[in-house]
Amino acid sequence: MDSRASSAQALPERLGTPAAAAAAKDLLSSVAAAHTLARVLRPCYGPHGRQKLLVTAKGETVFTGYATAILRALELEHPAARLLREAAQAQAEQSGDGAAFVVLLAQALLAQAERLLRAGLPRAQLRKAYAAAAAETLALLPSLAIRSLGPLEDPLWALYSVMNTRALLQTDYLSKMVAHACWATRELDGGFQPERVGVCALPGGRLEDSCLLPGLALPGKPCGQVTMVLKGARVALLACAFGPASPNAPATARLTNPADLTKFRKGKEQLLEKQVAQLAAAYINVVVVWGEIDEKTLTHADKYGIMVIQVNSRREMVYLSAVLGTPLMPYLLPPLEPGKCQRVYGQELVQGLAVVFEWECPGTPALTLVLRGATTEGLRGAEQAAYHGIDAYFQLCQDPRLLPGAGATEMALAKMLRERGTKLGGPSGPTFLAFAQALQSLPETLAENAGLGVSEVMAEMNGAHQAGNFLTGVGVEGIINVAQEEVWDILIAKAQGLRTVADVVLQLLTVDEIVVAKKSPTHQQGLNPDPKKAKEQASPIGKKSPWGQ
């Protein structure tokens, strides 16, 4: 029997109502949008998923297999697709991962909903039955948690399972570093703050050259003679050049003779020295610059004992601004509230240089995982895996329970819902069967991405689960025992993903039409538009989405 067969084929007989294809017409547009989005993400799902080579709207090339990065790069027009993306991104922000899980399961549930509507199930009853099936699934989920992380237990085994969801090289080494950083920064009461562990991606070297540094480390370099401040650092962040204003600035100097030119040059140097002196008068002894650094201005900074650091990434500046609690200054002036830390110094690494900021107070980074790599794509993948591991440890500190991974949990939930659905009458029975079929589509995708025969693998998994072995999942060579292979999912993240999917699907089931409003002719053509063109372009309702039928 084909496991992909529709669970709604016999619904007209079970429901006792004639098939009504028109009832599903309003949902077709949303189903098509979800199907298109899922088709993009499906090949990337699971540890054996493939990568995407994306070209963004800005012309940037991105090589990634992470659903969040792919969704961020896509330009979507259909409102349902945008709603799905927002739900998936919210799941990733809250749980660190699970964006592909949300999109794929939501698409499968919407496809099953279309079949149920075509079979004659009223929309209101379908929505109520879907909500009941989702509540039943969430109630059954904790019963599958058979492993938990102890309060004094090394988290390496749990983090390795979570971080090994991508085809990364040296996952063992990276997992050990993340586990060590998380364990070293945990609080005495067993709590954990993710912001206590920073991640710095520094090009060059190999992943084995990665290391842990105290405090917050950023890619950058000290530029003057002052290379460290070992006590009472007061930091200013400049999002401008450390020197004269840009030569492209809209200003014109009117000079009539050589004396004016000499006076102008001397005045400009005096102005720069005065600006540096203002920094020193505000007790600023560290300046981080995102821009060009002028040699003469740097000489003035050395004179006043100011350490000047140049960084090349705006993202690092924004992050440093948030940690230090000081704004980015667009001009060479001291901020009203400078950032404060214990010490700042440069740290030489293998084929690289980093700048370290250290604190001795809670709520600030205590350790930074400095990642090394030969390529930008490899560094990006390692950085995302590290953040995933940090988020996973934070979730385990909130709820240490873990579920069987590799699709075993979805398969076990599908079995229990299917058994419940065969006993229920009315619309609840077929809806529970449809929900089970949607859950089963996830291990099918894992088998497909692993290059296995989907029908054979699913038949074996069905047999094992029917025999009571709910620890059977999908591996690279076939079915596996997830407990022996140490493949686990975090309970709190899985539960949050199911809630997110249920919410977005129930929202889309209430949509009867998608209408896109047009801009008024006065906004398109000015206050006095051509009446003939305005009549041609005006529409009392709007236009249907281009993703529609």
C-alpha positions in Angstrom: 0.0 0.0 0.0 1.4 3.4 -0.9 1.9 5.4 2.2 1.3 8.6 0.3 -2.2 7.7 -0.6 -4.8 10.3 0.3 -6.7 9.7 3.6 -9.7 11.4 2.2 -10.6 9.2 -0.7 -13.5 7.5 1.1 -14.7 10.6 3.0 -18.0 11.1 1.1 -19.1 7.7 2.2 -18.0 8.2 5.8 -19.4 11.7 6.1 -22.6 10.9 4.4 -22.5 14.1 2.3 -21.9 14.5 -1.5 -18.5 15.5 -2.7 -18.3 19.3 -3.0 -15.3 20.4 -5.0 -16.4 24.0 -4.9 -16.0 24.1 -1.2 -12.2 23.8 -1.6 -11.9 26.4 -4.3 -11.1 29.3 -1.9 -8.3 27.3 -0.3 -6.6 26.4 -3.6 -4.5 29.6 -3.8 -3.1 29.2 -0.3 -2.4 25.5 -0.9 -0.5 26.3 -4.2 1.6 29.0 -2.4 2.4 26.7 0.5 3.3 23.9 -2.0 5.6 26.2 -3.9 7.4 27.3 -0.7 7.7 23.7 0.5 9.1 22.5 -2.8 12.0 24.9 -2.3 12.7 23.8 1.2 12.0 20.1 1.0 15.3 19.0 -0.5 17.1 20.8 2.4 15.2 19.0 5.2 17.2 16.8 7.5 20.9 15.9 8.0 21.2 14.6 4.5 19.5 17.6 2.9 21.0 19.4 -0.1 22.3 23.0 -0.3 20.9 25.9 -2.2 23.0 28.4 -4.3 21.0 31.6 -4.0 21.4 34.8 -5.8 19.6 37.6 -3.8 17.9 40.7 -5.1 21.1 42.6 -4.4 23.1 40.2 -6.6 24.8 38.5 -3.6 25.5 34.8 -3.9 24.6 32.7 -0.8 25.4 29.0 -0.4 23.3 27.5 2.3 21.0 24.7 3.4 19.4 26.5 6.3 15.7 27.2 5.8 15.8 30.6 7.6 18.5 31.9 5.3 16.6 30.6 2.2 13.3 32.2 3.4 15.1 35.5 4.1 16.4 35.6 0.5 13.1 34.8 -1.2 10.9 37.5 -2.6 7.3 36.4 -2.0 4.2 37.9 -3.4 1.4 35.6 -2.2 0.1 36.6 1.3 -0.2 33.0 2.4 3.4 32.4 1.5 4.4 35.5 3.5 2.4 34.3 6.4 4.1 30.9 6.3 7.5 32.6 6.1 6.7 34.8 9.1 5.6 31.8 11.1 8.7 29.8 10.2 11.0 32.7 11.1 9.2 33.2 14.4 9.8 29.5 15.1 13.5 29.8 14.3 13.9 32.9 16.5 12.2 31.3 19.5 13.7 27.8 19.1 16.8 28.3 17.0 15.7 26.0 14.3 12.5 24.3 12.9 11.7 26.7 10.1 11.6 23.9 7.5 9.6 21.7 9.9 6.9 24.5 10.1 6.7 25.0 6.3 6.6 21.3 5.4 4.1 20.3 8.0 1.8 23.3 7.3 1.9 22.5 3.5 1.0 18.9 4.2 -1.9 19.8 6.5 -3.2 22.4 4.0 -3.1 19.7 1.2 -5.1 17.3 3.4 -7.5 20.1 4.3 -8.1 20.7 0.5 -9.0 17.0 0.1 -11.3 17.0 3.1 -13.1 20.1 1.7 -13.4 18.5 -1.7 -14.9 15.4 0.1 -17.7 17.5 1.5 -16.5 18.4 5.0 -17.8 22.0 6.0 -15.0 24.5 6.6 -16.2 25.3 10.2 -16.2 21.6 11.1 -12.8 21.1 9.5 -11.3 23.9 11.5 -12.7 22.6 14.8 -11.6 19.1 14.1 -8.1 20.3 13.1 -7.8 22.2 16.3 -8.8 19.1 18.3 -6.3 17.0 16.4 -3.5 19.5 17.1 -4.5 19.6 20.8 -4.4 15.8 20.9 -1.0 15.8 19.3 0.5 18.2 21.8 -1.0 16.2 24.6 0.5 13.0 23.3 4.0 14.5 22.7 5.4 14.4 26.3 4.6 10.6 26.5 7.3 10.1 23.9 10.1 11.8 25.9 12.3 9.0 27.2 15.5 10.8 27.7 16.5 14.0 29.6 19.6 16.0 30.3 20.7 15.8 33.9 21.5 19.1 35.8 25.1 18.0 36.3 25.5 16.1 33.1 27.8 17.0 30.2 25.6 18.3 27.4 27.9 17.1 24.6 25.7 14.1 23.6 22.6 16.2 23.4 24.1 19.1 21.6 25.9 16.8 19.1 22.6 15.3 18.1 21.0 18.7 17.6 24.0 20.3 15.8 24.5 17.2 13.5 21.4 18.2 11.4 23.6 19.5 8.6 26.3 17.9 6.5 29.1 19.8 8.3 32.6 18.6 8.6 34.2 18.3 12.0 30.9 18.3 13.8 32.5 16.5 16.8 35.0 19.2 17.3 32.5 22.0 17.0 30.0 20.3 19.3 32.7 19.9 22.0 33.6 23.6 21.9 30.0 24.7 22.1 29.2 22.3 24.9 32.3 23.5 26.8 31.4 27.1 26.3 27.8 26.6 27.5 28.8 24.5 30.5 31.5 27.0 31.6 29.0 30.0 31.5 26.1 28.4 33.2 24.9 30.0 36.4 25.1 28.5 39.9 21.4 27.8 40.0 21.6 25.8 36.7 20.3 28.6 34.5 21.9 29.7 31.3 21.8 33.0 29.3 22.6 32.7 25.6 24.1 36.1 25.4 26.9 35.0 27.7 28.4 33.0 24.8 29.5 35.0 21.7 30.4 33.7 18.3 33.0 35.3 16.1 33.6 34.1 12.5 37.2 34.9 11.5 38.3 34.0 7.9 41.5 32.0 7.6 42.9 28.8 9.0 40.9 25.6 9.6 38.0 24.7 11.8 40.5 22.9 14.0 42.1 26.3 14.7 38.9 27.5 16.3 39.3 28.4 20.0 37.5 29.9 23.0 38.5 33.4 24.2 37.3 35.2 27.3 34.8 38.1 26.9 33.6 39.2 23.5 35.9 38.8 20.5 35.4 40.5 17.2 37.3 40.5 13.9 39.3 43.7 13.9 42.8 45.1 14.5 44.3 47.9 16.7 45.7 50.5 14.3 47.9 52.8 16.4 50.6 52.5 19.0 48.1 51.8 21.8 47.2 48.2 21.4 45.5 47.5 24.8 43.6 49.1 27.6 43.9 46.9 30.7 41.7 48.8 33.2 38.6 50.9 32.9 38.0 50.9 29.2 35.5 53.6 28.0 34.4 52.9 24.5 33.1 55.1 21.7 31.7 53.6 18.5 32.1 55.6 15.3 30.2 54.8 12.1 32.3 57.3 10.1 35.8 57.9 9.1 38.4 58.5 11.8 39.7 61.6 10.2 38.6 64.3 7.8 35.1 64.3 6.4 34.5 62.5 3.1 35.9 64.4 0.1 32.5 63.8 -1.5 30.8 65.8 1.2 28.6 68.7 -0.2 30.9 71.5 0.7 33.1 73.9 -1.3 36.2 75.8 0.0 36.7 79.2 -1.7 40.5 79.9 -1.8 42.0 83.0 -3.5 45.7 82.7 -2.7 48.4 80.3 -1.4 48.0 81.8 2.1 44.4 80.8 2.2 45.3 77.2 1.2 47.9 77.0 4.0 45.4 78.5 6.5 42.8 76.0 5.4 45.0 73.0 5.8 46.2 74.2 9.2 42.6 74.8 10.3 41.5 71.3 9.2 44.4 69.7 11.2 43.5 71.8 14.2 39.9 70.8 14.0 40.8 67.1 13.9 43.1 67.5 16.9 40.3 69.4 18.7 37.9 66.5 18.0 40.3 63.9 19.3 40.9 66.1 22.4 37.2 66.1 23.0 37.2 62.3 23.0 40.0 62.4 25.6 38.3 65.0 27.7 35.2 62.7 27.9 37.6 60.0 29.2 37.3 57.9 26.0 40.3 55.6 25.8 39.0 53.1 23.1 37.5 54.0 19.8 36.0 51.4 17.4 35.7 52.7 13.9 33.7 51.3 11.0 35.3 53.4 8.2 38.6 54.7 7.0 41.3 55.8 9.5 43.5 58.8 8.7 47.1 58.5 9.7 47.5 62.1 11.0 44.3 61.7 13.1 45.7 58.4 14.4 48.8 60.2 15.5 46.7 62.6 17.6 44.9 59.5 19.1 48.3 58.0 20.1 49.2 61.3 21.7 46.2 61.2 24.0 46.6 57.5 24.7 43.4 56.4 22.8 43.3 52.9 21.4 41.8 52.9 17.8 40.3 49.7 16.5 39.0 49.2 12.9 36.3 46.7 12.1 34.9 45.9 8.6 31.4 44.6 9.5 28.5 46.8 10.3 26.8 43.8 12.0 29.7 43.5 14.5 29.3 47.3 15.3 25.6 46.9 15.8 26.1 43.9 18.1 28.8 45.7 20.0 26.6 48.7 20.4 23.8 46.5 21.9 26.3 44.8 24.3 28.0 48.0 25.4 24.8 50.1 25.6 26.2 53.0 23.6 25.1 54.4 20.2 26.8 54.4 16.9 28.1 58.0 16.4 27.9 59.3 12.8 30.5 62.0 13.6 33.9 62.2 15.3 32.4 63.2 18.6 32.1 61.5 22.0 28.8 59.9 22.9 26.8 61.0 25.9 27.0 57.5 27.4 30.2 55.7 26.4 30.4 51.9 26.6 32.2 50.5 29.6 34.2 47.2 30.0 37.0 46.0 32.1 39.7 45.6 29.5 40.3 45.7 25.7 43.2 44.1 23.8 44.2 42.5 20.5 44.7 38.8 20.3 46.8 37.2 17.6 45.5 33.9 16.2 46.6 31.5 13.5 46.4 33.6 10.3 44.2 36.1 11.9 43.7 38.9 14.5 40.8 39.5 16.9 40.0 42.2 19.4 38.8 41.1 22.8 36.4 43.0 25.2 36.2 41.7 28.7 33.7 42.3 31.5 33.3 41.1 35.1 29.6 41.5 35.4 26.6 39.3 34.6 24.6 39.8 31.4 27.6 40.3 29.3 29.6 37.8 27.1 31.9 35.7 29.2 33.3 33.5 26.4 33.5 33.8 22.6 33.7 30.9 20.3 36.2 32.1 17.6 35.4 30.0 14.4 38.0 29.7 11.7 37.5 28.5 8.1 39.0 28.8 4.6 35.7 29.8 2.9 32.9 32.2 3.7 30.3 29.5 3.1 32.0 27.1 5.5 32.3 29.7 8.2 28.6 30.7 7.8 27.5 27.1 8.2 29.7 26.6 11.3 28.4 29.8 12.8 24.8 28.8 12.3 25.5 25.4 13.8 27.1 27.0 16.8 24.2 29.4 17.4 21.9 26.4 17.0 23.8 24.5 19.7 23.7 27.5 22.1 19.9 27.9 21.6 19.5 24.2 22.1 21.3 24.3 25.5 19.2 27.3 26.6 16.0 25.2 25.8 17.4 22.2 27.6 18.0 24.3 30.7 14.3 25.2 30.6 13.0 21.7 29.9 15.6 18.9 29.8 13.4 16.3 28.1 14.3 14.9 24.6 12.3 13.1 22.0 13.3 10.4 19.5 14.7 12.0 16.4 15.1 11.0 12.8 11.3 11.1 12.2 10.5 8.6 14.9 8.4 11.1 16.9 6.3 12.1 13.9 5.8 8.5 13.0 4.8 7.6 16.5 2.3 10.5 16.7 0.9 9.5 13.3 0.3 6.0 14.6 -1.5 7.2 17.7 -3.6 9.7 15.8 -4.5 7.0 13.2 -5.6 4.6 16.0 -7.7 7.4 17.6 -9.2 8.5 14.3 -10.5 5.0 13.4 -12.5 5.0 16.6 -14.0 8.5 16.2 -17.2 9.2 14.4 -18.3 12.3 12.5 -15.8 14.7 11.0 -13.2 14.1 13.8 -12.3 10.6 12.5 -11.3 11.6 9.0 -9.6 14.7 10.2 -7.4 12.8 12.7 -6.5 10.5 9.9 -5.6 13.4 7.7 -3.4 14.9 10.5 -1.6 11.6 10.9 -1.0 11.5 7.1 0.5 15.0 7.2 2.8 14.0 10.1 4.0 10.9 8.2 5.1 13.1 5.3 8.1 14.3 7.3 9.9 10.9 7.7 9.0 10.3 4.1 11.0 13.5 3.2 13.9 12.4 5.4 14.0 9.0 3.5 13.8 10.8 0.1 16.6 13.2 0.9 18.8 10.3 2.2 18.4 8.7 -1.3 16.4 5.7 0.0 13.4 4.0 -1.4 10.6 5.8 0.2 8.0 3.1 -0.1 10.3 0.4 1.3 11.5 2.5 4.2 8.0 3.7 5.2 6.7 0.1 5.1 9.5 -1.0 7.4 8.9 1.9 9.7 5.1 1.3 9.8 5.8 -2.4 10.7 8.2 -1.5 13.5 5.9 1.1 15.0 2.9 -1.2 14.7 4.9 -3.7 16.7 5.4 -1.1 19.4 9.0 0.0 18.6 8.5 3.8 18.5 12.3 4.4 18.5 12.6 3.5 14.9 13.6 6.4 12.6 15.2 7.1 9.3 19.0 6.8 8.8 21.4 7.1 5.9 21.2 3.4 5.1 17.6 2.7 6.1 15.7 2.5 9.4 17.7 2.9 12.7 17.2 2.7 16.4 17.4 6.3 17.4 18.4 5.5 21.0 21.4 3.4 19.9 22.4 6.0 17.3 21.8 8.9 19.8 19.5 10.9 17.6 17.3 13.2 19.6 15.0 16.2 19.3 14.2 18.8 22.0 10.7 18.5 23.4 10.2 22.2 23.9 11.2 23.0 20.4 9.1 20.3 18.8 6.0 21.4 20.9 6.6 25.1 19.9 6.8 24.0 16.2 3.5 22.1 16.4 1.8 25.1 18.0 3.1 27.4 15.3 2.0 25.1 12.5 -1.5 24.7 14.1 -1.9 28.4 14.4 -0.9 29.3 10.8 -3.0 26.5 9.3 -6.1 27.4 11.3 -5.7 31.0 10.2 -5.4 30.1 6.6 -8.5 27.8 6.8 -10.6 30.9 7.6 -9.5 32.8 4.4 -12.2 32.9 1.8 -10.6 35.2 -0.7 -7.3 37.0 -1.2 -7.6 40.6 -2.4 -4.7 42.9 -3.1 -5.6 46.6 -3.0 -4.4 48.8 -5.8 -2.8 52.2 -5.2 -5.2 55.0 -6.0 -4.6 57.0 -9.2 -3.8 60.1 -7.3 -0.9 58.3 -5.6 0.3 56.9 -8.9 0.1 60.0 -11.1 -0.1 63.0 -8.8 -3.0 65.2 -7.6 -4.4 65.9 -11.1 -4.3 62.5 -12.9 -5.5 62.0 -16.4 -9.3 61.1 -16.1 -9.1 58.6 -18.9 -6.1 56.7 -17.4 -7.6 56.9 -14.0 -10.8 55.3 -15.2 -8.8 52.5 -16.9 -6.7 51.8 -13.8 -9.4 52.2 -11.1 -10.9 49.2 -9.5 -13.6 49.2 -6.7 -12.2 46.0 -5.1 -8.7 45.5 -6.2 -7.0 42.7 -8.0 -6.5 39.0 -7.3 -3.0 37.9 -6.2 -0.8 36.8 -9.1 -0.3 33.5 -7.2 -4.1 32.9 -7.4 -5.9 30.7 -9.8 
